């Protein structure tokens, strides 16, 4: 399966400490109606670190059910324990997910050989398309371009979410193999597509799904000037959505749009007043109607 275009890393809405399943299903419908090309539940934006195992599984089930096969669902199933990653990926496949997004094992600080063996073990045990997730800012370790190329030889490892923030990393990867690269940084989506990436796993598309989808579609169909104009329009909003740790700002933005509550789980804490002011201004400048 090919994953490309605008793929939304969904927020996980909570209400009084519990998963808000109705709100989650509504968010899925909104994404599909806006032209989003795929959905990622239980990623970083979905607060996977504070979901219980049962909640993690339920979020995947709700999103798969609400998507109803209209767009691919790539479930976050990564862990710093290979055995746990295998079990979560097995569940995702059983639940009907179309792929698995797997973050590089965090905290353990594995070597490149350990990283390779981790992903290889999951790929051998679960027959599902796997998207590598290279985000050293969260996981401490970086998957080298050489390791990505080595992993790309495994048939079910089909893509990498590239969130190192380095243009050179994408160029290096694509000089070594033809794996699908997806941007992991909203502000770099268009620049990375210009050197060969196929789309983005986006935070901003929670807020403005139609515009992010329009940008990736425009570039893919050769309408470069249109894509550039959308990139420039999106840029300030994208930066504002990362003024504090993701998903703190995006959840507040969703509340300001009346889409779901902005409830977070510790150790995440609501956005500061100063940064909320900056976020609201960016949303208004974009043309969004912000609710008090």
PyMOL commands that set and color helices and strands:
alter all, ss='L'
color gray80, all
select helices_A, chain A and resi 21-33+48-50+53-67+82-95+112-125+136-139+145-151+167-176+186-194+204-206+209-220+224-240+248-256+273-286
alter helices_A, ss='H'
color red, helices_A
select strands_A, chain A and resi 5-9+14-15+18-19+38-40+72-76+99-103+129-134+157-162+180-183+199-202
alter strands_A, ss='S'
color yellow, strands_A
deselect
rebuild
show_as cartoon
